[in-house]
Structures are given as C-alpha cells and as structure tokens.
Amino acid sequence: MTDCIFCKIIAGEIPSTKVYEDERCLAFRDINPQAPTHILVIPKEHIASMAEITEKNSDIVAYLFERIAEIAKAEGLDDGFRVVSNCGDHAGQTVHHLHFHILGGQPLALTMA
C-alpha cells in the first residue's frame, strides 16, 4: 500500500523509534504516547484491521502476540500491561494497517472510553 503510513515506516521511508524488528513484524514507540510505555506492534504484511483476519493469515496474530509478550518483558512491564487493537473508524482506528498498542508503565484506568 503506497499511502499507508505504517507500510512507509516498514519500508524505512518514515523514521520510527524501533523497539523490535524481524522478518514478519516491527515494533516501535508511539509518537503520541498515552502511557509511559506505548509501543505499536505491526505485521510487515499489510492487513487493514482485525476485520481482515482470515484462516489464511491468522497465524500472524499469534506471532504478534508472542512478540508482544517478549517486548513487554524486555520493557520491564512486570506489573502488567494492556494490549489494544482498534478495528474500524467507529472504534477509533486512525491507521488502517493492523496494529496492537502495548500500554504500561503506570496503573491504567479501568473504564472504557
């Protein structure tokens, strides 16, 4: 996708503060953090959202969650962390490339926004 900001980050066209990268995914710090630790984890394959997960590509979700656990541990989020994925405009998804937010580093509110 030529107009996807996350695809441009993956391609190195837009800089990011990388936390983790391998052949299947990239994790980087959010430029507008909502918690002391706020990291985005994205697949390198363009998938628009959770709504596009199918039997053919669902393995990427398990793979990303394995990396999320490793990243949270490396970031010292031993007291807990939250993982969020907004799906669609009504849910607040602003970049239409599947991504998961890792939020932590302080007690997080229990209410839903």
Buried (B, 14 or more C-beta within 10 A) or exposed (E): EEEBBBBBBBEEEEEBEEBBBEEEBBBBBBEEEEBEBBBBBBBBEBBBBBEEBEEEEEEBBEBBEEBBBEBBEEBEBEEEBBBEBBBEEEEEBEBBBBBBBBBBBEEEEEEEE
